[in-house]
Amino acid sequence: MVELAYLLIVGAIAIQIPIGALMYFDAKRLNLKNPDKYWLGVIVPAAGFIVILYYFSERKNLPKKENDDS
């Protein structure tokens, strides 16, 4: 039973890290504010999948960086 728990935790992390990296580069490409926030939210083992769902459902509406052309 303990081996199954370890396998599930390692499997979740193995899935979340590449998705988090993808989200980070996508957030930078979309010029969003604080792209690190999404990466860090994803690698949290318990809440990471919730952040993934939120990001992909709201990615067009997330706050963008302001361009300072002064």
Stockholm file with secondary structure:
# STOCKHOLM 1.0

chainA/1-70         MVELAYLLIVGAIAIQIPIGALMYFDAKRLNLKNPDKYWLGVIVPAAGFIVILYYFSERKNLPKKENDDS
#=GR chainA/1-70 SS CHHHHHHHHHHHHHHHHHHHHHHHHHHHHTTBSCHHHHHHHHSSTTTHHHHHHHHHHHTTTSCBCCCCCC
#=GC SS_cons        CHHHHHHHHHHHHHHHHHHHHHHHHHHHHTTBSCHHHHHHHHSSTTTHHHHHHHHHHHTTTSCBCCCCCC
//
